[in-house]
């Protein structure tokens, strides 16, 4: 009984999902919450925050406490002063406890300051990396969603083609029984029917694979998706290229990320240069030991240390050269990325023009295909046309419908890619 109830609920859930489907907005929201690549970058951001706190901790005093029990060779000497009896003085006992408390505080350490600044900039950089990852995942979801819509459209088109061929086969069989057309026409139509069935099967398999990939991206099983009104999403494809490039420089996360890397490279160079400066340290030391009865049990020391590394085999000079090379590399990568983004932007706009032309041509072909199929069917029924003409006209109509539908989705995909490049989301 319990198993049958579970099966019923699962069936109802699948029917409910198939009835409504997953919208593009839902798919994007689920991917942003559950996709592993984003979760990894979010954890990396948490790690960078802890690294900032760790660097900040270097500005506070370092306190070390040591408790020990020591075993050593007993050391003493005997002092004789007549007429007094000999007296033994113990320098070190064979066993004794010791307590040591040490406090150290940097008064001036420029490298520590620079390292803290670098950690904060690295945390800010991780914010950009996380945002960039989200944008990449969003583009993947949109592309997968559109690919699923293309596959779904292809299935619908081949289902329509299948119905057209079945209806034509019924007409041909009827005409054959009346002795109007030869058996060849019936066989020819059956072969065409089988071809369409094979194409429908391939399209259905492609649709299922598209749903599987979309399920992977969203972290939830996808059985059905909703169609999109392409015109409602089109925005940037109609914009001026120069305006888009200006927006790109202001909005694109990758540009901001690379700028931040240049800043970090400069700070790292300054951190290396700070090693040429001295370090001022204040230290306090307290110790209590039972080591000897001869010396005081409590000892303390407060010292101000001024440390300056004057020579280290020219290592610091080499590190300074390396840091400057890294900074220059970051600048070159930034400039090269700007050129690539500009090239990508121009390429997308050119692709947009080509797709628009393809859509206009497909709309014209679709009108012609409908008229051509109507004429071919009328001629065949009147006995002045061939069966091949009807089948070819049906294929031509299906091809035109497929081209128009797919081209519209291609135009929407270009819109989404433009948004990703410019940085609108």
C-alpha positions as CSV (number, residue, x, y, z in Angstrom):
1,X,0.0,0.0,0.0
2,X,2.7,2.4,1.0
3,X,4.7,1.6,-2.2
4,X,1.7,2.3,-4.4
5,X,1.1,5.6,-2.7
6,X,4.7,6.7,-3.3
7,X,4.4,5.7,-6.9
8,X,1.2,7.7,-7.2
9,X,2.8,10.8,-5.7
10,X,5.9,10.5,-8.0
11,X,3.6,10.1,-11.0
12,X,1.6,13.2,-10.0
13,X,4.8,15.2,-9.4
14,X,6.1,14.3,-12.9
15,X,2.7,15.2,-14.4
16,X,2.7,18.5,-12.5
17,X,6.3,19.3,-13.7
18,X,5.5,18.3,-17.3
19,X,2.4,20.5,-17.2
20,X,4.1,23.7,-16.2
21,X,7.8,23.1,-16.9
22,X,10.8,25.1,-15.6
23,X,11.1,28.7,-16.7
24,X,14.4,30.3,-17.7
25,X,14.3,32.5,-14.6
26,X,13.8,29.4,-12.3
27,X,16.7,27.6,-14.0
28,X,19.0,30.6,-13.5
29,X,18.0,31.0,-9.8
30,X,18.5,27.3,-9.1
31,X,21.9,27.2,-10.8
32,X,23.1,30.2,-8.8
33,X,22.1,28.4,-5.6
34,X,23.2,24.9,-6.3
35,X,25.9,24.7,-9.0
36,X,29.2,23.3,-7.6
37,X,31.4,25.8,-9.4
38,X,29.7,28.7,-7.6
39,X,29.7,26.9,-4.3
40,X,33.5,26.4,-4.6
41,X,34.1,30.1,-5.3
42,X,31.9,31.0,-2.4
43,X,33.9,28.8,-0.1
44,X,37.1,30.4,-1.5
45,X,35.7,33.8,-0.6
46,X,35.1,32.6,3.0
47,X,38.7,31.4,3.0
48,X,40.0,34.8,1.8
49,X,38.1,36.5,4.6
50,X,39.8,34.3,7.2
51,X,43.1,35.0,5.6
52,X,42.5,38.8,6.0
53,X,41.8,38.1,9.7
54,X,44.9,36.1,10.0
55,X,47.0,38.9,8.5
56,X,45.3,41.4,10.9
57,X,46.3,39.2,13.8
58,X,50.0,40.2,13.2
59,X,49.2,43.7,14.5
60,X,48.4,42.3,17.9
61,X,51.0,41.1,20.5
62,X,52.3,37.6,20.4
63,X,52.1,35.9,23.8
64,X,53.9,32.6,24.4
65,X,53.5,30.6,27.7
66,X,55.8,27.6,28.4
67,X,55.5,25.2,31.4
68,X,58.2,22.6,31.6
69,X,59.7,20.0,34.0
70,X,63.4,19.6,33.4
71,X,65.9,16.8,34.2
72,X,69.6,17.6,34.2
73,X,72.9,16.9,35.8
74,X,73.1,18.4,39.3
75,X,75.8,21.0,39.5
76,X,77.2,22.4,42.8
77,X,80.3,23.4,44.7
78,X,81.3,23.3,48.4
79,X,82.6,26.5,50.1
80,X,84.8,26.1,53.1
81,X,85.6,29.0,55.5
82,X,87.3,27.9,58.7
83,X,86.2,27.7,61.4
84,X,82.7,27.3,59.9
85,X,81.6,24.0,58.5
86,X,81.6,23.4,54.7
87,X,78.6,24.8,52.8
88,X,77.3,23.5,49.5
89,X,75.9,25.9,46.8
90,X,73.7,24.4,44.1
91,X,73.9,26.0,40.6
92,X,71.5,23.6,39.0
93,X,69.2,21.0,40.5
94,X,68.8,17.5,39.0
95,X,65.1,18.2,38.4
96,X,63.1,21.4,38.5
97,X,60.0,23.1,37.1
98,X,60.1,26.2,34.9
99,X,57.5,28.8,33.8
100,X,58.2,31.2,30.9
101,X,56.0,34.0,29.7
102,X,57.1,36.0,26.6
103,X,55.3,38.9,24.9
104,X,56.4,40.4,21.6
105,X,54.9,43.3,19.8
106,X,56.0,44.8,16.4
107,X,56.2,48.6,16.7
108,X,57.1,49.1,13.0
109,X,57.0,46.4,10.3
110,X,56.2,47.8,6.9
111,X,56.0,44.4,5.3
112,X,53.3,43.3,7.7
113,X,51.3,46.3,6.7
114,X,51.7,45.6,3.0
115,X,50.8,41.9,3.4
116,X,47.6,43.0,5.2
117,X,46.7,45.4,2.4
118,X,47.4,42.6,-0.1
119,X,45.1,40.2,1.7
120,X,42.2,42.7,1.6
121,X,42.7,43.3,-2.1
122,X,42.8,39.5,-2.7
123,X,39.5,39.3,-0.9
124,X,38.1,42.0,-3.1
125,X,39.5,40.1,-6.1
126,X,37.7,37.0,-5.0
127,X,34.4,38.9,-5.1
128,X,35.0,39.6,-8.7
129,X,36.0,36.0,-9.4
130,X,32.8,34.8,-7.8
131,X,30.7,37.3,-9.8
132,X,32.5,36.3,-13.0
133,X,31.8,32.6,-12.2
134,X,28.1,33.4,-11.7
135,X,28.0,35.1,-15.1
136,X,29.7,32.2,-16.8
137,X,27.2,29.7,-15.1
138,X,24.3,31.9,-16.1
139,X,25.5,31.9,-19.7
140,X,25.8,28.1,-19.6
141,X,22.3,27.8,-18.2
142,X,20.9,30.1,-20.9
143,X,22.8,28.3,-23.7
144,X,21.6,24.9,-22.4
145,X,18.0,26.2,-22.1
146,X,18.0,27.5,-25.6
147,X,19.6,24.3,-26.9
148,X,16.8,22.4,-25.1
149,X,14.2,24.7,-26.8
150,X,15.9,24.1,-30.2
151,X,15.7,20.3,-29.6
152,X,12.1,20.7,-28.4
153,X,11.2,22.7,-31.5
154,X,12.9,20.1,-33.7
155,X,10.8,17.4,-32.1
156,X,7.6,19.4,-32.7
157,X,8.6,20.1,-36.3
158,X,9.3,16.4,-37.0
159,X,6.1,15.4,-35.3
160,X,4.3,17.8,-37.6
161,X,6.2,16.4,-40.6
162,X,5.3,12.9,-39.5
163,X,1.6,13.8,-39.4
164,X,1.9,15.4,-42.9
165,X,3.5,12.3,-44.3
166,X,0.9,10.0,-42.6
167,X,-1.9,12.1,-44.0
168,X,-0.3,12.0,-47.4
169,X,0.2,8.3,-47.2
170,X,-3.5,7.8,-46.4
171,X,-4.4,9.9,-49.5
172,X,-1.9,7.9,-51.7
173,X,-3.2,4.6,-50.5
174,X,-6.8,5.7,-51.2
175,X,-5.8,6.8,-54.7
176,X,-3.9,3.5,-55.2
177,X,-7.0,1.5,-54.3
178,X,-8.9,3.5,-56.9
179,X,-6.2,2.7,-59.4
180,X,-5.3,6.4,-60.0
181,X,-1.7,6.2,-58.8
182,X,0.9,3.3,-59.0
183,X,2.2,1.2,-56.1
184,X,5.5,3.0,-56.4
185,X,4.0,6.1,-54.9
186,X,2.8,4.2,-51.8
187,X,6.2,2.6,-51.3
188,X,7.9,5.9,-51.8
189,X,5.7,7.6,-49.2
190,X,6.3,4.7,-46.7
191,X,10.1,5.1,-47.1
192,X,9.7,8.9,-46.5
193,X,7.6,8.1,-43.4
194,X,10.4,5.8,-42.0
195,X,13.0,8.5,-42.6
196,X,10.9,11.1,-40.7
197,X,10.4,8.6,-37.8
198,X,14.2,8.1,-37.6
199,X,14.8,11.9,-37.5
200,X,12.1,12.3,-34.9
201,X,13.8,9.6,-32.8
202,X,17.2,11.4,-33.1
203,X,15.6,14.7,-32.2
204,X,13.9,13.2,-29.1
205,X,17.2,11.7,-27.9
206,X,18.8,15.1,-28.3
207,X,16.0,16.7,-26.3
208,X,16.5,14.2,-23.5
209,X,20.3,14.9,-23.4
210,X,19.6,18.6,-23.3
211,X,17.3,18.1,-20.3
212,X,20.0,16.0,-18.6
213,X,22.6,18.8,-19.0
214,X,20.1,21.4,-17.8
215,X,19.4,19.2,-14.8
216,X,23.1,19.1,-14.0
217,X,23.4,22.8,-14.2
218,X,20.4,23.5,-12.0
219,X,20.8,20.7,-9.5
220,X,17.2,19.6,-10.1
221,X,15.6,17.1,-12.5
222,X,14.2,18.9,-15.6
223,X,11.4,17.2,-17.5
224,X,9.9,20.2,-19.3
225,X,10.7,23.8,-20.0
226,X,8.7,26.8,-21.1
227,X,9.0,28.6,-24.4
228,X,10.5,32.1,-24.6
229,X,9.1,35.1,-26.4
230,X,12.3,36.1,-28.1
231,X,11.3,39.7,-28.8
232,X,10.9,40.4,-25.0
233,X,14.6,39.7,-24.4
234,X,16.2,41.5,-27.3
235,X,17.9,44.6,-26.2
236,X,21.7,44.9,-26.8
237,X,21.6,43.4,-30.3
238,X,20.1,46.7,-31.4
239,X,22.7,48.9,-29.6
240,X,25.6,50.9,-31.1
241,X,29.0,49.1,-31.0
242,X,30.8,52.2,-29.6
243,X,28.3,52.6,-26.8
244,X,28.5,48.9,-25.9
245,X,32.3,49.1,-25.7
246,X,32.0,52.1,-23.3
247,X,29.5,50.1,-21.2
248,X,31.9,47.1,-21.3
249,X,34.7,49.1,-19.8
250,X,32.5,50.2,-16.9
251,X,30.5,47.0,-16.3
252,X,32.5,44.0,-17.4
253,X,33.6,42.0,-14.3
254,X,36.6,40.5,-16.0
255,X,38.0,44.0,-16.7
256,X,37.5,44.9,-13.1
257,X,39.1,41.7,-12.0
258,X,42.2,42.3,-14.1
259,X,42.5,45.9,-12.9
260,X,42.5,44.5,-9.3
261,X,45.2,42.0,-10.2
262,X,47.4,44.9,-11.4
263,X,46.8,46.7,-8.1
264,X,47.7,43.5,-6.2
265,X,50.9,43.1,-8.3
266,X,51.9,46.7,-7.4
267,X,51.2,46.0,-3.7
268,X,53.3,42.8,-3.9
269,X,56.2,44.8,-5.4
270,X,55.8,47.3,-2.5
271,X,55.8,44.5,0.0
272,X,59.1,43.2,-1.4
273,X,60.5,46.7,-1.3
274,X,59.5,47.0,2.4
275,X,61.9,44.2,3.3
276,X,64.7,46.8,2.8
277,X,63.4,48.8,5.8
278,X,64.2,48.0,9.4
279,X,61.8,46.4,11.9
280,X,61.2,47.7,15.5
281,X,60.1,45.2,18.1
282,X,59.2,45.5,21.8
283,X,59.7,42.3,23.8
284,X,58.9,41.4,27.4
285,X,60.2,38.3,29.1
286,X,59.3,36.8,32.5
287,X,60.5,33.5,33.9
288,X,60.1,31.6,37.2
289,X,62.3,28.6,37.8
290,X,63.3,26.3,40.6
291,X,66.6,25.6,38.9
292,X,68.8,26.9,41.7
293,X,68.5,28.1,45.3
294,X,71.5,30.3,44.7
295,X,70.0,32.6,42.1
296,X,66.7,34.5,42.1
297,X,63.7,32.4,41.2
298,X,62.0,35.2,39.3
299,X,63.6,36.8,36.2
300,X,62.2,39.4,33.8
301,X,63.5,41.4,30.9
302,X,62.0,44.2,28.7
303,X,63.8,45.1,25.5
304,X,63.5,47.2,22.5
305,X,65.0,45.6,19.4
306,X,65.9,47.3,16.2
307,X,66.5,44.8,13.4
308,X,67.8,45.5,9.9
309,X,68.8,43.0,7.4
310,X,71.7,44.6,5.6
311,X,72.8,41.8,3.3
312,X,71.2,38.6,2.1
313,X,73.1,37.6,-1.0
314,X,71.1,40.1,-3.2
315,X,68.0,37.9,-2.8
316,X,65.8,40.9,-2.1
317,X,66.9,42.6,-5.3
318,X,66.1,39.6,-7.3
319,X,62.7,39.3,-5.6
320,X,62.1,43.0,-6.5
321,X,62.9,42.3,-10.1
322,X,60.5,39.3,-10.1
323,X,57.7,41.3,-8.6
324,X,58.1,44.0,-11.3
325,X,58.0,41.4,-14.0
326,X,54.7,40.0,-12.5
327,X,53.2,43.6,-12.5
328,X,54.1,44.1,-16.1
329,X,52.6,40.7,-17.0
330,X,49.4,41.7,-15.3
331,X,49.3,44.9,-17.4
332,X,49.9,43.1,-20.6
333,X,47.2,40.5,-19.8
334,X,44.8,43.4,-19.0
335,X,45.5,45.2,-22.3
336,X,45.3,41.9,-24.3
337,X,42.0,41.1,-22.7
338,X,40.5,44.5,-23.6
339,X,41.5,43.8,-27.2
340,X,39.9,40.3,-27.1
341,X,36.7,41.6,-25.6
342,X,36.5,44.3,-28.2
343,X,37.1,41.7,-30.9
344,X,34.5,39.4,-29.3
345,X,32.0,42.3,-29.2
346,X,32.4,43.2,-32.8
347,X,32.2,39.5,-33.8
348,X,28.9,39.0,-31.9
349,X,27.4,42.1,-33.6
350,X,28.4,40.8,-37.0
351,X,26.9,37.4,-36.1
352,X,23.7,39.3,-35.1
353,X,23.5,40.9,-38.5
354,X,23.9,37.5,-40.2
355,X,21.2,35.9,-38.1
356,X,18.8,38.7,-38.7
357,X,19.3,38.2,-42.4
358,X,18.8,34.5,-42.0
359,X,15.5,35.1,-40.1
360,X,14.2,37.4,-42.9
361,X,15.1,34.9,-45.5
362,X,13.6,32.0,-43.5
363,X,10.3,34.0,-43.2
364,X,10.2,34.5,-46.9
365,X,11.0,30.8,-47.6
366,X,8.3,29.7,-45.2
367,X,5.7,31.7,-47.1
368,X,6.9,30.2,-50.3
369,X,7.1,26.7,-48.9
370,X,3.4,26.8,-47.7
371,X,2.3,28.0,-51.1
372,X,4.5,25.4,-52.8
373,X,3.1,22.5,-50.7
374,X,-0.5,23.6,-51.4
375,X,0.1,23.7,-55.1
376,X,2.0,20.3,-55.1
377,X,-0.9,18.6,-53.2
378,X,-3.5,20.1,-55.6
379,X,-1.5,19.1,-58.7
380,X,-1.0,15.5,-57.3
381,X,-4.7,15.1,-56.5
382,X,-5.5,16.4,-60.0
383,X,-3.2,13.8,-61.6
384,X,-0.8,16.3,-63.1
385,X,1.8,16.2,-60.4
386,X,4.1,13.5,-58.9
387,X,4.3,12.1,-55.5
388,X,8.0,13.1,-55.2
389,X,7.0,16.8,-55.7
390,X,4.6,16.5,-52.7
391,X,7.2,14.9,-50.4
392,X,9.8,17.4,-51.5
393,X,7.4,20.3,-50.8
394,X,6.7,18.9,-47.3
395,X,10.4,18.6,-46.6
396,X,11.0,22.1,-47.9
397,X,8.2,23.4,-45.6
398,X,9.7,21.6,-42.5
399,X,13.2,22.9,-43.3
400,X,11.9,26.5,-43.5
401,X,10.0,26.2,-40.2
402,X,13.1,24.7,-38.6
403,X,15.4,27.3,-39.9
404,X,13.1,30.2,-38.7
405,X,12.6,28.7,-35.2
406,X,16.3,27.9,-34.7
407,X,17.5,31.3,-36.1
408,X,15.3,33.1,-33.6
409,X,16.8,31.2,-30.7
410,X,20.3,31.8,-32.2
411,X,19.5,35.6,-32.1
412,X,18.5,35.3,-28.4
413,X,21.6,33.4,-27.6
414,X,23.7,36.2,-29.2
415,X,21.7,38.7,-27.0
416,X,22.7,36.6,-23.9
417,X,26.3,36.5,-25.0
418,X,26.4,40.2,-25.5
419,X,25.0,40.7,-22.0
420,X,27.7,38.5,-20.7
421,X,30.5,40.3,-22.5
422,X,29.3,43.8,-21.7
423,X,28.6,42.9,-18.1
424,X,25.0,43.8,-17.7
425,X,24.4,40.9,-15.3
